């Protein structure tokens, strides 16, 4: 039964970092700070912060991910690596499914 208190492994004052922003996670503490710093309402701070986070994500994609992806593809081509080479059928050991899905034997 839930006692109403925080989970023991949950930080009361969670920290955030840029990767959170890149994933679209906007901390409430940042919204509060922006509201104070820019002397505006929480609603306006929230709107501006969400636009900023969207811009940050777009820039990360355009300036980091796309060049990295293009360089990786170019390198793979120089190495003779094709898309088919990167997908191979699994050849490792397989479990016994003769009794059906999720059936565990005592063997």
Secondary structure, 3 states (H helix, E strand, C coil): CCCCCCCCCCCCCCCCCHHHHHCCCCCHHHHHHHHHHCCCCHHHHHHHHHHHHHHHHHHHHHHHHHHHHHHHHHHHHHCCCCCCCCCCCCCCCCCCCCCCCCCCCCC
